[in-house]
Amino acid sequence: MPTRISRRQLLKRVPAAGAGLGALIGLKVPLWAAEPSRPAPPSESIVLGFIGVGGMGSGHLGAFLGRNDVRIAAVCDVDENHRNAARARVGGDCAAYNDLRELLDRKDIDAVVIATPDHWHALATIYACQAGKDVYCEKPFSLTIEDGRAMVNAVRRYGRVFQTGSQQRSEAGFRIACEAVRNGRIGKLHTVRTGIGGNPTCGWEPDSDPPPGLDWNLWLGPAPWRPYNKRRCHFDFRWYWDTGGGMMCDWGHHHNDIAQWGIGADGSGPVEITGWGIFPTEGLFECPTQFEATYRYPNGITLICATRSHGVRFEGSDGWVHVDRGFLEASDPEIIEDYLRPGEQPLPRSVGHHQDWLDCIKSRKRPICDAEIGHRSVTVCHLGNIAIRTGRKLVWDPVAERITNDEALNRWLGKPYRPPWHL
């Protein structure tokens, strides 16, 4: 009989300081609320700047505001309402900027939290690295595969500490599942299924002038020029190919990242990809309402990412494990016992996604979801979208990061930047 870990059992086995504890056991608390705050004298505090403080950026800001080991010196957002609200929350001498380059010019800022729309992740990260700042960047890691590689190169070239906002790596349930799979507790792994939900639709909305206080030209930045539309901006940016990758790059980045972790492919990826999708026939949004992408890895493992179900299910010759936020189930209770048997190898344990990043800023070690890991995980998502949108089978070389069966398809690996912006 399949065994599901109860909330009470999770409480017993997960340290109270674990990141994402609230999400893992279903408590209605912020994702970061369980992270410890380690007191530090002002001379040892890490000085932070925030780039993008609406939506997820606002959540990150609230989490760091409760800490004693950081000081928030500045916030940046192209929306004046977001910018002013964030500055008021921080209080004191916190500065507010419209242009991220002005914030990055500050010599007193050690590190930045980037929570812009996806199309700004590459430039914001590269500029931050060039300015000598460490980076925490929301997922999805990048808008394109070429953007992602440029980001990793910048992180390495300038010696920065980078944490991808794939916080499930810092949640105990996902580690337990991946540790069980990697140590052979379900036998030989043959299939991984990630369920992420479909993309929404919307009707036609008229374009209009941008609202007062929104710098629409800077919001678009490197993306192609489009007239302002309230259903294109802020949260809805993710349903357009110019600025996002739909649910595949939203929840898909979370769950395919766990799939990569369980498969043991953090530095690599699939070699064959096929996909299909059902696209909206009217309205503004562009991403498919239903889709499926199938990936084959060099070791024969198959990953299927689809809009049905939710979470990550690993299937092996001797059993299975299914994990999601607040959910951990297995075909046998012993599979998900949180202890290592003789000969088993542990996966990294994180005391919290934010804390892990801050600790690594001080130690100069790589965080649990370093730039290369984030890049490889979102590459899975981007390849799936390419297969879905083109209807073509992709043969992928994860070393050269090129599609080898059709040179023309490599044009999908990047996007042109709107002048004057460039990588």
C-alpha positions as CSV (number, residue, x, y, z in Angstrom):
1,M,0.0,0.0,0.0
2,P,1.3,3.5,-0.8
3,T,2.3,5.5,2.3
4,R,1.9,9.2,2.7
5,I,3.7,11.2,5.4
6,S,1.3,13.1,7.6
7,R,1.7,16.6,8.7
8,R,2.5,15.4,12.2
9,Q,5.2,13.1,10.9
10,L,6.8,15.8,8.8
11,L,6.9,18.1,11.9
12,K,8.8,15.4,13.7
13,R,11.4,14.8,11.0
14,V,11.8,18.3,9.6
15,P,14.0,20.8,11.6
16,A,12.0,23.8,12.7
17,A,14.5,26.0,10.9
18,G,14.0,24.4,7.5
19,A,13.2,26.8,4.7
20,G,9.8,26.4,3.2
21,L,8.5,24.5,6.2
22,G,5.2,26.3,6.0
23,A,4.8,25.3,2.3
24,L,5.9,21.7,3.0
25,I,3.4,21.0,5.8
26,G,0.6,23.2,4.4
27,L,0.7,25.9,7.1
28,K,-0.6,29.3,6.0
29,V,2.7,31.2,6.6
30,P,5.0,32.9,4.2
31,L,7.4,30.7,2.4
32,W,10.4,32.2,4.2
33,A,8.8,32.6,7.6
34,A,10.5,29.6,9.1
35,E,14.0,30.7,8.3
36,P,16.2,31.6,11.2
37,S,17.6,35.1,11.7
38,R,21.2,35.0,12.9
39,P,22.1,38.2,14.8
40,A,25.1,40.0,13.5
41,P,26.8,43.3,14.5
42,P,26.3,46.1,12.0
43,S,29.9,45.7,10.7
44,E,29.0,42.1,9.7
45,S,25.6,42.7,8.2
46,I,25.2,42.1,4.5
47,V,23.9,45.2,2.7
48,L,21.1,44.4,0.2
49,G,19.4,46.1,-2.7
50,F,16.2,44.9,-4.2
51,I,15.5,45.1,-8.0
52,G,11.8,44.5,-8.6
53,V,9.6,44.8,-5.5
54,G,6.1,43.9,-6.8
55,G,4.7,40.4,-6.5
56,M,7.5,38.0,-5.5
57,G,9.9,40.9,-4.9
58,S,7.6,42.2,-2.3
59,G,7.5,38.7,-0.6
60,H,11.3,38.5,-0.5
61,L,11.5,42.1,0.8
62,G,9.2,41.1,3.7
63,A,11.3,38.1,4.5
64,F,14.6,39.9,4.7
65,L,13.0,42.8,6.7
66,G,12.6,40.4,9.6
67,R,16.3,39.5,9.7
68,N,19.0,40.9,11.9
69,D,21.9,39.9,9.7
70,V,21.1,42.1,6.7
71,R,20.5,45.8,6.0
72,I,18.3,46.9,3.1
73,A,19.9,50.0,1.6
74,A,17.9,50.5,-1.6
75,V,14.9,49.3,-3.6
76,C,14.3,49.7,-7.4
77,D,11.2,49.3,-9.5
78,V,10.0,50.9,-12.7
79,D,6.5,51.2,-11.1
80,E,6.4,54.2,-8.8
81,N,3.7,52.6,-6.6
82,H,5.7,49.5,-6.0
83,R,8.9,51.6,-5.5
84,N,7.3,54.0,-2.9
85,A,5.5,51.2,-1.1
86,A,8.7,49.2,-0.7
87,R,10.7,52.2,0.5
88,A,8.0,53.0,3.1
89,R,8.1,49.4,4.3
90,V,11.9,49.5,4.8
91,G,11.9,53.0,6.3
92,G,14.9,54.8,7.5
93,D,17.4,56.0,4.9
94,C,16.4,53.4,2.3
95,A,16.8,54.9,-1.2
96,A,14.5,54.2,-4.1
97,Y,15.4,54.1,-7.8
98,N,13.6,53.7,-11.1
99,D,16.7,52.5,-13.0
100,L,18.5,49.4,-11.7
101,R,21.9,50.7,-12.9
102,E,21.7,53.6,-10.4
103,L,21.2,51.1,-7.6
104,L,24.1,48.9,-8.8
105,D,26.4,52.0,-8.8
106,R,26.1,52.0,-5.0
107,K,29.5,50.8,-3.6
108,D,28.0,50.0,-0.2
109,I,25.6,47.4,-1.5
110,D,27.0,43.8,-1.2
111,A,24.3,41.8,-2.9
112,V,21.0,42.2,-4.7
113,V,17.7,40.3,-4.9
114,I,16.3,40.3,-8.4
115,A,12.5,39.7,-8.9
116,T,11.9,41.4,-12.2
117,P,9.9,39.9,-15.1
118,D,11.8,37.1,-16.8
119,H,13.1,39.2,-19.8
120,W,15.1,41.4,-17.4
121,H,16.8,38.5,-15.5
122,A,19.9,38.3,-17.8
123,L,20.8,41.9,-17.9
124,A,20.0,42.5,-14.3
125,T,22.2,39.6,-13.3
126,I,25.1,40.4,-15.6
127,Y,25.1,44.1,-14.6
128,A,25.1,43.1,-10.9
129,C,28.0,40.7,-11.4
130,Q,30.0,43.4,-13.2
131,A,29.3,45.7,-10.3
132,G,30.7,43.2,-7.8
133,K,27.3,42.2,-6.3
134,D,26.2,38.7,-5.3
135,V,22.8,37.7,-6.6
136,Y,19.6,36.0,-5.6
137,C,17.4,35.8,-8.7
138,E,13.9,34.6,-8.9
139,K,13.0,31.7,-11.2
140,P,12.8,31.1,-14.0
141,F,16.5,31.6,-14.3
142,S,16.4,33.1,-17.8
143,L,14.1,33.9,-20.7
144,T,16.2,31.9,-23.2
145,I,19.0,29.3,-23.2
146,E,21.5,31.8,-24.6
147,D,20.6,34.3,-21.9
148,G,21.1,31.6,-19.3
149,R,24.6,30.7,-20.5
150,A,25.6,34.4,-20.5
151,M,24.4,34.7,-16.9
152,V,26.4,31.7,-15.8
153,N,29.5,33.0,-17.6
154,A,29.1,36.4,-15.8
155,V,28.7,34.7,-12.4
156,R,31.9,32.7,-12.9
157,R,33.9,35.5,-14.6
158,Y,33.3,37.9,-11.7
159,G,33.4,35.3,-8.9
160,R,29.9,36.0,-7.6
161,V,27.7,33.9,-5.3
162,F,24.4,33.2,-7.1
163,Q,21.3,31.6,-5.8
164,T,18.4,30.6,-8.1
165,G,15.0,31.1,-6.5
166,S,14.1,27.4,-6.8
167,Q,13.4,27.1,-3.1
168,Q,12.1,23.6,-3.3
169,R,15.8,22.4,-3.1
170,S,15.8,23.8,0.4
171,E,12.6,22.0,1.5
172,A,13.0,18.7,3.3
173,G,10.3,16.8,1.4
174,F,11.9,17.3,-2.0
175,R,15.3,16.4,-0.6
176,I,14.0,13.2,1.0
177,A,12.4,12.2,-2.3
178,C,15.5,12.9,-4.4
179,E,17.8,11.3,-1.9
180,A,15.7,8.1,-1.9
181,V,15.7,8.0,-5.7
182,R,19.4,8.7,-6.1
183,N,20.2,6.0,-3.6
184,G,18.2,3.4,-5.4
185,R,15.4,2.9,-3.0
186,I,12.9,2.6,-5.8
187,G,15.2,0.4,-7.8
188,K,16.3,1.5,-11.3
189,L,14.7,4.8,-12.1
190,H,13.0,4.7,-15.5
191,T,10.4,7.5,-15.6
192,V,9.8,10.9,-14.0
193,R,6.5,12.7,-14.4
194,T,6.1,16.4,-13.6
195,G,2.6,17.9,-13.4
196,I,2.5,21.7,-13.6
197,G,-1.0,22.9,-14.7
198,G,-2.0,24.7,-17.9
199,N,-1.8,28.3,-19.0
200,P,-4.8,30.6,-18.6
201,T,-6.6,32.5,-21.3
202,C,-8.1,36.0,-21.4
203,G,-10.3,37.9,-23.7
204,W,-9.4,41.0,-25.7
205,E,-8.4,44.0,-23.8
206,P,-7.8,47.4,-25.4
207,D,-4.3,49.0,-25.3
208,S,-4.0,52.3,-23.5
209,D,-1.6,54.8,-22.1
210,P,0.6,53.5,-19.3
211,P,-0.7,54.6,-15.8
212,P,1.1,57.5,-14.2
213,G,4.3,56.5,-12.5
214,L,5.0,53.4,-14.7
215,D,8.1,53.7,-16.9
216,W,6.7,51.5,-19.6
217,N,9.7,51.9,-21.9
218,L,12.1,50.7,-19.2
219,W,9.7,48.0,-18.1
220,L,10.0,46.6,-21.7
221,G,13.7,47.1,-21.7
222,P,15.3,44.5,-24.1
223,A,11.9,43.1,-25.1
224,P,10.3,44.2,-28.4
225,W,8.2,47.4,-28.3
226,R,4.6,46.8,-27.5
227,P,1.9,49.3,-26.6
228,Y,0.9,49.2,-23.0
229,N,-1.9,46.8,-22.0
230,K,-2.9,46.1,-18.4
231,R,-3.0,42.4,-19.2
232,R,0.5,42.4,-20.5
233,C,2.1,44.0,-17.5
234,H,3.1,42.9,-14.0
235,F,1.8,39.3,-13.2
236,D,0.5,38.6,-16.7
237,F,3.9,39.1,-18.4
238,R,4.5,35.4,-18.1
239,W,1.8,34.5,-20.6
240,Y,3.7,36.2,-23.5
241,W,6.7,34.8,-25.3
242,D,8.4,38.2,-25.4
243,T,8.6,38.4,-21.7
244,G,8.0,34.9,-20.2
245,G,7.7,31.2,-20.9
246,G,4.2,30.4,-19.5
247,M,3.6,27.7,-17.0
248,M,6.4,25.6,-18.4
249,C,8.9,28.2,-17.1
250,D,6.9,29.1,-14.0
251,W,5.9,25.9,-12.1
252,G,7.9,23.9,-14.7
253,H,11.1,25.4,-13.4
254,H,10.3,24.3,-9.9
255,H,9.3,20.8,-10.7
256,N,11.7,20.1,-13.5
257,D,14.4,21.3,-11.3
258,I,13.5,18.6,-8.8
259,A,13.4,16.1,-11.7
260,Q,16.9,17.1,-12.7
261,W,18.0,16.7,-9.0
262,G,16.5,13.2,-8.7
263,I,17.9,12.1,-12.0
264,G,21.3,13.4,-11.1
265,A,21.6,15.7,-14.2
266,D,22.4,19.0,-12.5
267,G,25.3,19.6,-15.0
268,S,23.7,18.1,-18.0
269,G,20.2,17.5,-19.4
270,P,18.1,15.5,-21.9
271,V,19.2,14.5,-25.4
272,E,15.8,14.2,-27.2
273,I,12.7,16.2,-26.7
274,T,9.3,16.1,-28.3
275,G,6.1,17.9,-27.4
276,W,2.6,19.1,-28.3
277,G,0.3,21.9,-27.2
278,I,-3.2,23.3,-27.6
279,F,-2.9,27.1,-28.1
280,P,-5.5,29.8,-27.5
281,T,-7.5,30.7,-30.7
282,E,-8.6,34.1,-29.4
283,G,-7.7,36.7,-26.7
284,L,-4.3,38.1,-25.7
285,F,-2.4,35.3,-24.0
286,E,-0.1,33.3,-26.2
287,C,0.9,30.1,-24.2
288,P,-0.8,26.7,-24.6
289,T,-3.7,25.9,-22.3
290,Q,-2.7,22.2,-22.5
291,F,0.7,20.7,-23.4
292,E,3.0,17.8,-22.9
293,A,6.8,17.5,-23.4
294,T,8.7,14.3,-23.3
295,Y,12.4,14.1,-22.7
296,R,14.9,11.2,-23.0
297,Y,18.1,11.4,-21.0
298,P,21.4,9.7,-22.1
299,N,20.9,7.0,-19.4
300,G,17.5,6.0,-20.9
301,I,15.4,7.8,-18.3
302,T,12.2,9.5,-19.6
303,L,10.8,12.7,-18.2
304,I,7.3,13.7,-19.0
305,C,6.2,17.2,-18.2
306,A,2.5,17.9,-18.7
307,T,-0.5,20.0,-17.6
308,R,-2.2,17.1,-15.9
309,S,-1.7,16.3,-12.2
310,H,0.8,18.3,-10.0
311,G,4.1,17.6,-8.4
312,V,7.0,15.2,-9.2
313,R,6.6,11.5,-9.4
314,F,9.7,9.2,-9.7
315,E,9.0,5.7,-11.0
316,G,11.5,2.8,-10.6
317,S,11.7,-0.9,-11.1
318,D,10.9,-1.5,-7.4
319,G,8.6,1.4,-6.4
320,W,7.8,5.0,-6.7
321,V,7.9,8.4,-4.9
322,H,5.5,11.3,-5.4
323,V,6.4,14.7,-3.9
324,D,4.8,18.1,-4.0
325,R,4.5,21.0,-1.6
326,G,2.9,19.6,1.5
327,F,2.8,16.1,0.1
328,L,5.2,13.2,0.2
329,E,4.0,9.7,-0.8
330,A,5.7,6.4,-1.7
331,S,4.8,2.9,-2.6
332,D,6.5,1.6,0.6
333,P,7.0,3.6,3.8
334,E,10.6,2.6,4.1
335,I,11.5,4.4,0.9
336,I,10.9,7.8,2.4
337,E,12.4,7.3,5.8
338,D,14.7,10.3,6.4
339,Y,17.9,8.5,7.4
340,L,20.8,7.2,5.4
341,R,21.5,3.5,5.2
342,P,25.1,2.1,5.0
343,G,26.6,3.1,1.7
344,E,24.0,5.7,0.8
345,Q,25.1,9.2,-0.2
346,P,23.5,12.3,1.2
347,L,22.3,15.3,-0.9
348,P,23.0,18.8,0.3
349,R,20.8,20.0,3.2
350,S,19.8,23.6,3.4
351,V,18.7,25.4,6.5
352,G,16.7,27.8,4.3
353,H,17.0,29.2,0.8
354,H,17.7,32.7,1.9
355,Q,19.9,31.6,4.7
356,D,21.9,29.3,2.5
357,W,22.6,32.3,0.1
358,L,23.6,34.6,3.0
359,D,25.9,31.9,4.4
360,C,27.5,31.4,1.0
361,I,28.1,35.1,0.6
362,K,30.2,34.9,3.7
363,S,31.9,31.6,2.9
364,R,32.2,32.2,-0.9
365,K,30.9,28.6,-1.5
366,R,28.3,27.8,-4.1
367,P,24.7,27.8,-2.8
368,I,22.3,24.8,-3.1
369,C,20.8,26.1,-6.4
370,D,23.9,27.8,-8.0
371,A,23.7,29.5,-11.4
372,E,24.7,26.4,-13.4
373,I,22.0,24.3,-11.7
374,G,19.4,27.0,-12.4
375,H,20.5,27.3,-16.0
376,R,20.4,23.5,-16.6
377,S,16.9,23.2,-15.0
378,V,15.3,26.0,-17.0
379,T,17.0,24.7,-20.2
380,V,14.7,21.7,-19.8
381,C,11.8,24.1,-19.8
382,H,13.0,26.1,-22.7
383,L,13.6,23.0,-24.8
384,G,10.1,21.7,-24.0
385,N,8.6,25.0,-25.1
386,I,10.6,24.9,-28.4
387,A,9.4,21.4,-29.1
388,I,5.8,22.3,-28.3
389,R,5.8,25.5,-30.3
390,T,7.5,24.0,-33.4
391,G,6.0,20.5,-33.3
392,R,9.5,19.3,-34.1
393,K,11.6,16.6,-32.4
394,L,14.8,18.1,-30.9
395,V,18.1,16.3,-30.7
396,W,20.0,18.2,-28.0
397,D,23.7,18.2,-27.2
398,P,23.9,19.3,-23.5
399,V,27.7,19.8,-23.7
400,A,27.7,22.1,-26.7
401,E,24.2,23.4,-25.9
402,R,23.0,23.1,-29.5
403,I,20.2,21.4,-31.4
404,T,22.0,19.0,-33.7
405,N,19.3,17.6,-36.0
406,D,18.2,20.9,-37.5
407,E,20.5,24.0,-37.5
408,A,17.6,26.3,-38.1
409,L,16.0,25.4,-34.8
410,N,19.0,26.9,-33.0
411,R,17.5,30.3,-33.7
412,W,15.1,29.5,-31.0
413,L,17.8,29.4,-28.4
414,G,18.0,33.2,-28.0
415,K,16.1,36.4,-28.8
416,P,17.2,39.7,-30.3
417,Y,17.4,42.5,-27.9
418,R,15.7,45.9,-28.6
419,P,18.3,48.6,-29.0
420,P,20.2,50.0,-27.1
421,W,20.0,46.9,-24.9
422,H,22.4,44.0,-25.6
423,L,24.1,41.2,-23.7
